[in-house]
Amino acid sequence: MCEKCGGTEFEKEDDVLDVWFDSGSSCRAVLEQREELEFPSDMYCEGSDQHRGWFNKSLVVGVATKGQSPFKELVSHGFVLDAEGKAMSKSLGNVIAPQKVIRDVGADVLRLFISSSDYSDDVRIGEESLKRVTDSYRRIRNTFRFILGNLCDFDPKEDAVAYEQMEEVDRFALHRLEELIDQVTWAYDRYEFHKVYRTVHNYCAVDLSSFYLDLLKDRLYASGAKWKVRRSAQTALYRILSSLARILAPIIPHTSEEVWQHMIGSNKAESVALTDFPEVDHQWMDADLAEQWATILDVRDSVMLALEEARQGGKIGKSLEARVRLHLPHEVDDTLESYSESLSSVFIVSQVELVRCDSGEITVEVLPPLGTRCDRCWLVLESVGNNEQHPTLCDRCSAAVQEMEPVAQS
């Protein structure tokens, strides 16, 4: 019964347009009326419930009146639920306000959480998931901090080393960087931001923290400040830092901008937001070099396992207290032989010996190193004491210290 007139007899109306027609016709009323827009739109983006609503009616109106779809691309997303998969509501008291998350952990962590989620489905959010992403953010931020700290005296315009003169491991690091750029560009182009997140996080955790940055510490800290081997590492680090800041700028803009402002370089843009997204530069890629380093990394995994077993067994403390003797099959030994002088830094030990064998398997022996520990680099080397002026230093550290002495005296 009608509350106003008291009527009880009603007639069904048959000439009502679909309730979504108003929003669906926006493809004509909006796209063609605004000068900054054009038909068809580049993209329509809305929740997954719009497949039967706005998306569908826009398509009907566009095809019926213009003969084509009103959008070139369509992106739909799920909805944010609580940690148990329930819809958020004030009555249940399970609403997680973005403002609270931002106050607790920052806007960039919230943005990183969103990017880590596959938005094509419903997304669950809770304290545990936010904690995991916060830890991931700290790993990325610490990667930035380490690189920035080791570029404090590096100006790319004055100090960069030409690619062909760089150390091989630095060239390999640039190869991996270009592969990263290729992978994240592919993911960004397809709006698969969770793949950008996973790819970058894995790169920071595995390629950088667990390998490249770890083995660089000795060269960065113990070499002479202006030595080419140190400048080579810094050249690679600068390109990695610049690329990572730009790759992550769409996701964690505040952190990326902070990194950008601390980077040295007279030729860099005023803001990371005013730069171009990094593109793959094939001059930095070397498939043959990458194949050789894949073999070295496989051996390195075996060495790391043996070192950990020796550490747990009480044979060594830190890895620098070890001499590694590798028994290698012929084909592996052929690859590693040319890297014999740099393998100790790759494995982060004091000494490495290569022994060719016919067994077909890689065997690792962890032995006490020969020589005395250098007070400066902590490597155990037989060259410690060769320099009478610096009897507690190895040859490399003696040379580095002697370079600094005239500066200290003046």
Buried (B, 14 or more C-beta within 10 A) or exposed (E): EEEEEEEEEEEEEEEEEEEBEEBBBBBBEBBEEEEEEEBBBEEBBBBBEBEEBBBBBBBBBBEEEBEEBBBEEBEBBBEBBBBEEEEBEEEEEBEBEEEEBBEEBBBBBBBBBBBBBEBBEBBBBEEEBBEEBBEBBEBBBEBBEBBBEBBEEBBBEEBBBEBEEBBBBBBBBBBBBBBBBEBBBEBBEEBBBBBBBBBBBEBBBEBBBEBBBEBBBBBBEBBBEEBBBBBBBBBBBBBBBBBBBBBBBBBBBEBBBBBBEBBBBEEBEEEBEEBEEBEBEEEBBBEEBBEBBEBBEEBBEBBBEBBEEBBEEEBBEEBBBBBBBBBBBEEBBEBBEEBEEBBBBBBBBBBBBBEEBEEEEBBBBBBEBEBBBBEBBBBBBBBBBEBEEBEBBBBBBBBBBBEEEEEEEE
